[in-house]
């Protein structure tokens, strides 16, 4: 199955001192998004290996997939959006791994931080990162003409969270 049609599609990665989290845009399984948690250790010669089996987390993102993710203190910020190339709701959600139930993360353990704007056929939020001052920058795929500068650059949005 093609990755953008709810096939296996890795879109987000977040690295913390002890974990590597891999967010999947797809598949979304019965409305639940998937994040894989890896613990790695130094295997020497510039290589890493899994220090234990990976863990699967199923997050109730209301049918959305993970478009990107980044660390946020002891939490992760997830950019949640449609799995396919569609216009649709996009939001930033805060997840604190290690909640009540490992593996299954119900909606009440996720905090919606931002509802993001999106365009019709353009301006699909695609990436996010924390800036050094704590604000959040969001970049867009298929930018609208209003986002393209005369010099050929593309404007992103910056949000205070």
Backbone as ProteinMPNN parsed JSONL, in Angstrom:
{"seq_chain_A": "XXXXXXXXXXXXXXXXXXXXXXXXXXXXXXXXXXXXXXXXXXXXXXXXXXXXXXXXXXXXXXXXXXXXXXXXXXXXXXXXXXXXXXXXXXXXXXXXXXXXXXXXXXXXXXXXXXXXXXXXXXXXXXXXXXXXXXXXXXXXXXXXXXXXXXXXXXXXXXXXX", "coords_chain_A": {"N_chain_A": [[0.854, -1.165, 0.0], [0.65, 2.204, -0.858], [2.619, 4.661, 0.862], [1.436, 7.188, 1.432], [-1.219, 6.648, 1.367], [-2.402, 5.647, 3.733], [-0.566, 3.66, 4.223], [2.544, 2.272, 5.51], [4.206, 4.871, 6.871], [6.663, 6.833, 7.869], [6.958, 9.831, 9.506], [7.558, 11.558, 11.63], [10.149, 12.256, 13.998], [11.647, 12.159, 17.146], [14.174, 12.865, 19.434], [15.323, 12.082, 22.586], [17.324, 12.203, 25.608], [17.234, 9.482, 26.462], [15.598, 8.057, 24.728], [14.372, 7.267, 21.431], [11.833, 8.426, 19.496], [9.514, 7.476, 17.086], [7.269, 8.704, 14.887], [4.33, 7.804, 13.173], [2.794, 8.69, 10.207], [1.046, 7.181, 8.88], [0.243, 3.733, 9.145], [-3.027, 4.734, 10.287], [-4.86, 3.245, 12.65], [-8.039, 2.208, 12.942], [-8.641, 4.788, 13.751], [-6.617, 5.367, 15.541], [-3.424, 6.677, 16.065], [0.07, 5.818, 15.569], [3.0, 5.587, 17.51], [6.335, 4.721, 17.745], [8.572, 3.624, 20.219], [11.925, 3.678, 20.911], [14.72, 2.363, 22.61], [18.062, 2.928, 22.758], [21.529, 1.911, 22.641], [25.062, 2.477, 22.834], [26.887, 0.775, 20.466], [29.46, 0.742, 19.754], [32.078, 1.801, 17.491], [30.713, 3.929, 16.251], [28.093, 3.064, 16.005], [24.69, 2.245, 16.85], [22.535, 0.216, 18.887], [19.474, -1.534, 19.579], [18.527, -1.418, 22.948], [16.596, -2.718, 24.234], [13.517, -4.421, 23.424], [11.504, -2.669, 21.01], [8.795, -0.365, 21.751], [5.316, -0.075, 21.183], [3.048, 2.549, 20.815], [-0.261, 3.536, 20.912], [-2.114, 6.199, 19.988], [-4.905, 8.182, 20.644], [-5.733, 10.195, 18.395], [-7.946, 11.09, 17.154], [-8.324, 10.06, 14.558], [-6.33, 11.242, 13.09], [-2.957, 11.326, 11.774], [0.577, 11.215, 12.693], [2.409, 13.941, 11.83], [4.741, 15.283, 12.409], [7.131, 15.636, 15.108], [8.443, 16.802, 18.257], [10.734, 17.175, 21.04], [9.582, 18.367, 24.253], [10.391, 19.434, 26.986], [9.65, 17.149, 29.491], [7.858, 15.981, 27.877], [6.313, 15.321, 24.64], [5.755, 17.145, 21.672], [3.354, 16.762, 19.243], [2.669, 17.014, 15.84], [-0.3, 16.711, 14.478], [-2.145, 15.456, 11.804], [-4.032, 14.974, 8.702], [-3.793, 11.706, 7.199], [-3.559, 11.323, 4.506], [-3.0, 13.23, 1.453], [-4.714, 15.594, 2.044], [-6.923, 18.366, 2.673], [-7.543, 19.402, 5.924], [-8.272, 19.016, 9.454], [-5.676, 20.144, 11.578], [-3.519, 19.861, 14.259], [-1.547, 20.72, 17.166], [-0.402, 18.598, 19.583], [0.2, 17.765, 22.957], [1.972, 15.171, 24.466], [2.663, 13.134, 27.174], [4.85, 10.754, 27.55], [4.728, 7.54, 29.172], [2.445, 7.497, 30.628], [-0.628, 6.628, 32.342], [-1.358, 4.124, 31.204], [0.727, 2.022, 29.547], [1.345, 1.922, 26.12], [-1.354, 2.276, 25.209], [-2.918, 5.233, 24.572], [-5.29, 7.207, 25.612], [-7.578, 9.828, 24.545], [-7.932, 11.635, 26.684], [-5.456, 11.786, 27.869], [-3.963, 13.346, 26.293], [-3.037, 16.597, 25.368], [-4.433, 19.213, 23.659], [-2.641, 21.678, 22.183], [-2.489, 23.63, 20.192], [-4.675, 24.631, 17.585], [-4.185, 24.486, 14.254], [-3.928, 26.675, 11.396], [-4.962, 25.878, 8.047], [-4.835, 25.534, 4.504], [-6.87, 25.452, 1.489], [-6.056, 23.083, -0.598], [-3.494, 23.948, -0.262], [-0.879, 25.155, 1.987], [-0.395, 23.126, 4.055], [0.321, 22.121, 7.24], [3.477, 20.817, 8.048], [5.875, 20.444, 9.459], [7.5, 20.94, 12.666], [9.196, 22.732, 15.282], [10.827, 23.509, 18.356], [11.785, 26.735, 19.275], [14.676, 28.521, 20.555], [13.741, 30.383, 22.396], [11.456, 29.258, 23.368], [9.178, 29.467, 21.841], [7.156, 28.079, 19.164], [7.862, 26.911, 15.963], [6.25, 26.447, 12.89], [6.224, 24.83, 9.828], [5.172, 24.708, 6.385], [3.817, 22.554, 3.868], [3.356, 22.697, 0.348], [3.101, 25.63, 0.001], [0.999, 28.533, 0.144], [0.589, 31.185, -2.295], [0.762, 33.565, -0.844], [2.619, 33.018, 1.129], [5.06, 32.968, -0.078], [7.988, 34.737, -0.524], [9.193, 37.765, -2.183], [11.878, 37.281, -2.761], [11.942, 34.594, -3.09], [11.827, 33.014, -0.85], [10.16, 31.132, 1.771], [7.551, 31.702, 3.983], [7.132, 30.858, 7.4], [5.128, 29.957, 10.281], [5.122, 31.273, 13.597], [4.487, 30.429, 16.887], [3.384, 31.207, 20.188], [3.497, 29.085, 22.884]], "CA_chain_A": [[0.0, 0.0, 0.0], [1.471, 3.409, -0.88], [2.752, 5.288, 2.167], [0.539, 8.313, 1.643], [-2.603, 6.157, 1.373], [-2.517, 4.916, 4.99], [0.445, 2.615, 4.332], [3.573, 2.547, 6.518], [4.756, 6.173, 6.505], [7.35, 7.494, 8.981], [7.035, 11.273, 9.258], [8.088, 12.31, 12.759], [11.151, 11.624, 14.859], [12.068, 13.004, 18.265], [15.242, 12.209, 20.177], [15.554, 12.556, 23.942], [18.54, 11.534, 26.074], [17.091, 8.039, 26.669], [14.688, 7.42, 23.779], [14.094, 7.765, 20.088], [10.424, 8.213, 19.19], [9.235, 7.518, 15.66], [5.846, 8.913, 14.671], [3.84, 7.333, 11.881], [1.657, 9.375, 9.584], [0.152, 6.072, 8.6], [-1.214, 3.684, 9.143], [-3.871, 5.066, 11.42], [-5.632, 2.016, 12.815], [-9.336, 2.478, 13.573], [-8.593, 6.125, 14.329], [-5.505, 5.489, 16.488], [-2.101, 6.9, 15.478], [1.103, 4.949, 16.127], [4.337, 6.092, 17.8], [7.243, 3.675, 18.199], [9.564, 4.084, 21.191], [13.149, 2.877, 20.863], [15.815, 2.652, 23.543], [19.279, 2.495, 22.071], [22.786, 2.016, 23.376], [26.246, 2.54, 21.985], [27.404, -0.54, 20.084], [30.842, 0.935, 19.347], [32.379, 2.126, 16.096], [29.721, 4.842, 15.716], [26.823, 2.377, 15.769], [23.754, 2.072, 17.954], [21.684, -0.975, 18.825], [18.362, -1.507, 20.526], [18.887, -1.956, 24.256], [15.453, -3.556, 24.621], [12.558, -4.403, 22.3], [10.777, -1.406, 20.845], [7.436, -0.317, 22.285], [4.313, 0.553, 20.327], [2.062, 3.36, 21.512], [-1.413, 3.871, 20.088], [-2.628, 7.46, 20.505], [-6.209, 8.571, 20.115], [-5.648, 11.523, 17.795], [-9.187, 11.344, 16.434], [-8.204, 9.693, 13.147], [-5.194, 11.923, 12.465], [-1.648, 10.696, 11.893], [1.663, 12.066, 13.179], [3.102, 14.598, 10.721], [6.075, 15.593, 12.925], [7.144, 15.665, 16.564], [9.674, 17.341, 18.847], [10.725, 17.148, 22.506], [9.036, 19.521, 24.964], [10.656, 19.076, 28.376], [9.431, 15.712, 29.696], [6.756, 15.61, 26.987], [6.548, 15.453, 23.204], [4.744, 17.84, 20.894], [3.068, 16.042, 18.007], [1.896, 17.676, 14.808], [-1.264, 15.699, 14.05], [-2.894, 15.888, 10.636], [-4.553, 13.894, 7.864], [-2.801, 10.735, 6.714], [-3.431, 11.473, 3.059], [-2.798, 14.598, 0.999], [-6.038, 16.198, 2.111], [-7.123, 19.499, 3.562], [-8.262, 18.891, 7.076], [-7.831, 19.55, 10.739], [-4.288, 19.939, 11.983], [-3.332, 20.418, 15.597], [-0.359, 20.346, 17.939], [-0.853, 17.877, 20.768], [1.264, 17.414, 23.911], [1.861, 13.826, 25.033], [3.669, 12.805, 28.184], [5.041, 9.296, 27.558], [4.785, 6.945, 30.502], [1.182, 7.792, 31.303], [-1.26, 5.571, 33.146], [-1.31, 2.83, 30.52], [1.719, 1.931, 28.484], [0.896, 1.356, 24.864], [-2.626, 2.833, 24.779], [-2.986, 6.608, 25.071], [-6.614, 7.763, 25.306], [-7.632, 11.263, 24.262], [-7.824, 12.45, 27.895], [-4.051, 11.903, 28.247], [-3.355, 14.214, 25.287], [-3.45, 17.992, 25.52], [-4.357, 19.999, 22.427], [-1.929, 22.918, 22.454], [-2.837, 24.58, 19.13], [-5.379, 24.261, 16.36], [-3.42, 25.213, 13.251], [-4.607, 27.009, 10.142], [-4.568, 25.132, 6.85], [-5.495, 26.082, 3.324], [-7.563, 24.549, 0.586], [-5.082, 22.719, -1.616], [-2.184, 24.533, 0.044], [-0.622, 25.444, 3.402], [-0.582, 21.974, 4.93], [1.399, 22.059, 8.226], [4.287, 19.627, 7.769], [6.98, 20.278, 10.397], [7.525, 21.853, 13.794], [10.386, 22.698, 16.142], [10.861, 24.502, 19.429], [12.853, 27.723, 19.164], [15.404, 28.665, 21.821], [12.964, 31.203, 23.323], [10.285, 28.506, 23.784], [8.098, 29.511, 20.854], [7.069, 26.932, 18.264], [7.811, 27.264, 14.548], [5.55, 25.462, 12.069], [6.465, 25.027, 8.398], [4.047, 24.218, 5.593], [3.994, 21.936, 2.564], [2.502, 23.342, -0.66], [2.768, 26.959, 0.517], [0.153, 29.414, -0.66], [1.369, 32.297, -2.846], [0.972, 34.587, 0.192], [3.769, 32.631, 1.953], [6.296, 33.027, -0.863], [8.522, 36.097, -0.521], [9.723, 38.184, -3.488], [13.209, 36.692, -2.978], [11.804, 33.152, -3.288], [11.748, 32.304, 0.424], [8.833, 30.7, 2.203], [7.273, 32.126, 5.356], [6.595, 29.891, 8.358], [4.415, 30.585, 11.393], [5.718, 31.112, 14.92], [3.422, 30.492, 17.887], [3.734, 31.147, 21.602], [2.74, 27.998, 23.519]], "C_chain_A": [[0.904, 1.232, 0.0], [1.458, 4.107, 0.478], [1.754, 6.388, 2.426], [-0.927, 7.899, 1.615], [-2.827, 5.222, 2.537], [-1.63, 3.68, 5.048], [1.455, 3.01, 5.391], [4.337, 3.799, 6.101], [5.336, 6.85, 7.741], [7.473, 8.973, 8.64], [7.684, 12.037, 10.409], [9.144, 11.526, 13.503], [11.537, 12.645, 15.925], [13.075, 12.21, 19.08], [15.381, 12.889, 21.53], [16.8, 11.831, 24.448], [18.422, 10.01, 26.198], [16.297, 7.318, 25.598], [14.78, 8.043, 22.395], [12.632, 7.412, 19.827], [10.228, 8.397, 17.696], [7.725, 7.611, 15.485], [5.441, 8.508, 13.272], [2.669, 8.196, 11.417], [0.592, 8.341, 9.243], [0.899, 4.785, 8.855], [-1.803, 4.271, 10.419], [-4.85, 3.906, 11.514], [-6.899, 2.281, 13.619], [-9.333, 3.795, 14.329], [-7.436, 6.373, 15.259], [-4.183, 5.638, 15.731], [-1.076, 6.034, 16.208], [2.412, 5.73, 16.319], [5.148, 4.915, 18.319], [8.285, 4.291, 19.118], [10.747, 3.128, 21.163], [14.084, 3.329, 21.97], [17.062, 2.083, 22.908], [20.479, 2.645, 22.989], [23.925, 2.007, 22.379], [26.758, 1.125, 21.727], [28.858, -0.445, 19.633], [30.959, 1.237, 17.861], [31.297, 2.998, 15.458], [28.37, 4.217, 15.433], [25.999, 2.327, 17.044], [23.027, 0.754, 17.772], [20.563, -0.813, 19.833], [18.814, -2.107, 21.846], [17.77, -2.817, 24.826], [14.486, -3.536, 23.438], [11.839, -3.059, 22.218], [9.376, -1.53, 21.429], [6.542, 0.399, 21.283], [3.342, 1.324, 21.211], [0.973, 3.719, 20.518], [-2.093, 5.08, 20.725], [-3.949, 7.804, 19.837], [-6.134, 10.027, 19.651], [-6.868, 11.819, 16.921], [-9.092, 11.068, 14.943], [-7.067, 10.367, 12.417], [-3.922, 11.114, 12.662], [-0.631, 11.694, 12.405], [2.408, 12.627, 11.973], [4.523, 14.991, 11.122], [5.979, 15.578, 14.442], [8.463, 16.273, 17.036], [9.566, 17.266, 20.369], [10.201, 18.464, 23.079], [9.18, 19.248, 26.453], [10.505, 17.578, 28.548], [8.277, 15.195, 28.841], [7.223, 15.662, 25.536], [5.419, 16.282, 22.621], [4.591, 17.101, 19.579], [2.254, 16.933, 17.088], [0.994, 16.615, 14.21], [-2.079, 16.248, 12.892], [-3.365, 14.699, 9.826], [-3.44, 12.964, 7.368], [-2.561, 10.889, 5.225], [-3.255, 12.944, 2.713], [-4.15, 15.289, 0.88], [-5.984, 17.47, 2.937], [-7.875, 18.946, 4.765], [-7.697, 19.418, 8.358], [-6.38, 19.179, 11.018], [-4.126, 20.595, 13.345], [-1.988, 19.981, 16.169], [-0.874, 19.798, 19.256], [0.359, 17.574, 21.644], [0.96, 16.046, 24.504], [3.002, 13.628, 26.009], [3.821, 11.284, 28.212], [5.151, 8.778, 28.99], [3.548, 7.245, 31.314], [0.644, 6.577, 32.03], [-1.106, 4.199, 32.508], [-0.261, 2.877, 29.435], [1.075, 1.341, 27.247], [-0.394, 1.944, 24.339], [-2.761, 4.217, 25.421], [-4.336, 7.2, 24.677], [-6.552, 9.279, 25.142], [-7.458, 12.108, 25.519], [-6.4, 12.532, 28.441], [-3.267, 12.757, 27.248], [-3.916, 15.616, 25.45], [-3.323, 18.695, 24.169], [-3.786, 21.365, 22.773], [-2.346, 24.0, 21.468], [-3.705, 23.91, 18.081], [-4.728, 25.113, 15.281], [-4.256, 25.546, 12.022], [-4.11, 26.099, 9.02], [-5.371, 25.687, 5.691], [-6.266, 25.023, 2.562], [-6.603, 24.281, -0.575], [-3.693, 23.287, -1.38], [-2.055, 24.699, 1.562], [-0.966, 24.287, 4.33], [0.578, 21.938, 5.928], [2.153, 20.726, 8.114], [5.395, 19.402, 8.79], [6.894, 21.287, 11.518], [8.813, 21.677, 14.572], [10.234, 23.769, 17.204], [12.024, 25.441, 19.158], [13.493, 27.919, 20.531], [14.636, 29.507, 22.841], [11.661, 30.53, 23.766], [9.124, 28.551, 22.81], [8.208, 28.303, 19.931], [6.994, 27.44, 16.83], [7.156, 26.108, 13.799], [5.804, 25.823, 10.612], [5.401, 24.267, 7.615], [4.517, 23.607, 4.279], [3.023, 22.629, 1.605], [2.106, 24.74, -0.209], [1.879, 27.74, -0.436], [1.028, 30.533, -1.223], [1.648, 33.392, -1.807], [2.174, 34.269, 1.079], [5.101, 32.765, 1.217], [6.746, 34.486, -0.963], [9.027, 36.464, -1.914], [11.096, 37.572, -3.812], [13.151, 35.18, -3.158], [11.801, 32.347, -2.002], [10.311, 31.912, 0.73], [8.663, 31.06, 3.666], [6.682, 30.978, 6.163], [5.808, 30.668, 9.408], [5.158, 30.304, 12.689], [4.61, 31.354, 15.941], [4.02, 30.482, 19.286], [2.873, 30.062, 22.221], [3.045, 27.944, 24.997]], "O_chain_A": [[1.843, 1.294, 0.794], [0.434, 4.145, 1.16], [1.263, 6.512, 3.547], [-1.799, 8.742, 1.825], [-3.373, 4.132, 2.37], [-1.895, 2.758, 5.819], [1.245, 3.992, 6.103], [5.039, 3.789, 5.09], [4.594, 7.381, 8.567], [8.029, 9.329, 7.601], [8.305, 13.073, 10.176], [9.062, 10.304, 13.631], [11.727, 13.827, 15.641], [12.862, 11.035, 19.38], [15.538, 14.107, 21.616], [17.287, 10.923, 23.774], [19.425, 9.311, 26.05], [16.31, 6.088, 25.552], [15.208, 9.185, 22.225], [12.238, 6.249, 19.923], [10.719, 9.363, 17.111], [6.99, 6.708, 15.885], [6.125, 8.829, 12.299], [1.694, 8.398, 12.14], [-0.607, 8.61, 9.313], [2.128, 4.778, 8.778], [-1.168, 4.299, 11.473], [-5.581, 3.622, 10.566], [-6.844, 2.545, 14.82], [-9.931, 3.917, 15.398], [-7.274, 7.497, 15.735], [-3.863, 4.825, 14.864], [-1.32, 5.573, 17.323], [2.868, 6.436, 15.42], [4.711, 4.197, 19.219], [8.82, 5.361, 18.827], [10.593, 1.923, 21.365], [14.225, 4.523, 22.235], [17.115, 0.903, 22.561], [20.456, 3.391, 23.968], [23.771, 1.585, 21.233], [27.028, 0.373, 22.664], [29.432, -1.436, 19.18], [30.048, 0.959, 17.081], [30.988, 2.842, 14.276], [27.575, 4.789, 14.687], [26.527, 2.361, 18.155], [22.913, 0.236, 16.661], [20.676, -0.065, 20.804], [19.417, -3.18, 21.869], [17.975, -3.557, 25.788], [14.633, -2.707, 22.54], [11.599, -2.403, 23.232], [8.839, -2.627, 21.583], [6.957, 1.352, 20.624], [2.873, 0.814, 22.228], [1.262, 4.157, 19.405], [-2.585, 5.006, 21.851], [-4.085, 7.724, 18.616], [-6.429, 10.956, 20.404], [-6.824, 12.694, 16.056], [-9.714, 11.768, 14.144], [-6.851, 10.097, 11.236], [-3.816, 10.319, 13.596], [-0.93, 12.881, 12.54], [2.975, 11.871, 11.184], [5.415, 15.03, 10.275], [4.884, 15.514, 15.001], [9.462, 16.262, 16.318], [8.469, 17.289, 20.927], [10.354, 19.527, 22.477], [8.211, 18.873, 27.114], [11.15, 16.806, 27.839], [7.779, 14.092, 29.066], [8.371, 16.001, 25.246], [4.264, 16.142, 23.022], [5.572, 16.842, 18.883], [1.266, 17.536, 17.508], [1.466, 15.717, 13.513], [-2.632, 17.345, 12.967], [-3.132, 13.551, 10.203], [-2.305, 13.387, 7.15], [-1.464, 10.61, 4.741], [-3.351, 13.807, 3.586], [-4.658, 15.532, -0.214], [-5.114, 17.634, 3.792], [-8.757, 18.1, 4.612], [-6.738, 20.191, 8.35], [-5.928, 18.069, 10.737], [-4.542, 21.734, 13.556], [-1.382, 19.009, 15.717], [-1.667, 20.434, 19.951], [1.413, 17.177, 21.146], [-0.146, 15.786, 24.979], [4.159, 13.918, 25.706], [3.01, 10.595, 28.83], [5.603, 9.483, 29.892], [3.589, 7.248, 32.544], [1.37, 5.62, 32.298], [-0.766, 3.227, 33.183], [-0.35, 3.683, 28.509], [0.337, 0.359, 27.333], [-0.534, 2.103, 23.126], [-2.724, 4.356, 26.643], [-4.513, 7.645, 23.543], [-5.586, 9.922, 25.553], [-6.891, 13.198, 25.443], [-6.155, 13.279, 29.388], [-2.046, 12.873, 27.351], [-5.118, 15.799, 25.646], [-2.232, 18.764, 23.602], [-4.369, 22.116, 23.556], [-2.535, 25.154, 21.852], [-3.487, 22.75, 17.734], [-4.722, 26.34, 15.385], [-5.168, 24.806, 11.652], [-2.979, 25.615, 9.05], [-6.454, 26.241, 5.877], [-6.304, 23.854, 2.946], [-6.373, 25.146, -1.42], [-2.807, 23.121, -2.218], [-2.989, 24.422, 2.315], [-1.736, 24.448, 5.276], [1.721, 21.744, 5.514], [1.547, 19.654, 8.089], [5.823, 18.262, 8.974], [6.3, 22.354, 11.365], [9.443, 20.62, 14.532], [9.599, 24.8, 16.984], [13.127, 24.993, 18.847], [12.922, 27.53, 21.549], [14.86, 29.358, 24.042], [10.849, 31.147, 24.456], [8.184, 27.765, 22.93], [9.219, 27.599, 19.919], [6.166, 28.293, 16.511], [7.466, 24.942, 14.041], [5.624, 26.972, 10.207], [4.807, 23.311, 8.114], [5.476, 24.072, 3.662], [1.967, 23.097, 2.032], [0.919, 25.025, -0.048], [1.991, 27.623, -1.656], [2.101, 30.803, -0.683], [2.671, 34.072, -1.891], [2.702, 35.173, 1.727], [6.16, 32.682, 1.838], [6.0, 35.353, -1.42], [9.265, 35.581, -2.738], [11.436, 37.371, -4.978], [14.185, 34.542, -3.358], [11.775, 31.117, -2.049], [9.376, 32.311, 0.036], [9.525, 30.76, 4.493], [5.84, 30.225, 5.673], [5.824, 31.899, 9.417], [5.748, 29.238, 12.863], [3.89, 32.35, 15.872], [5.035, 29.832, 19.537], [1.648, 30.102, 22.102], [2.505, 27.095, 25.707]]}, "name": "protein", "num_of_chains": 1, "seq": "XXXXXXXXXXXXXXXXXXXXXXXXXXXXXXXXXXXXXXXXXXXXXXXXXXXXXXXXXXXXXXXXXXXXXXXXXXXXXXXXXXXXXXXXXXXXXXXXXXXXXXXXXXXXXXXXXXXXXXXXXXXXXXXXXXXXXXXXXXXXXXXXXXXXXXXXXXXXXXXXX"}
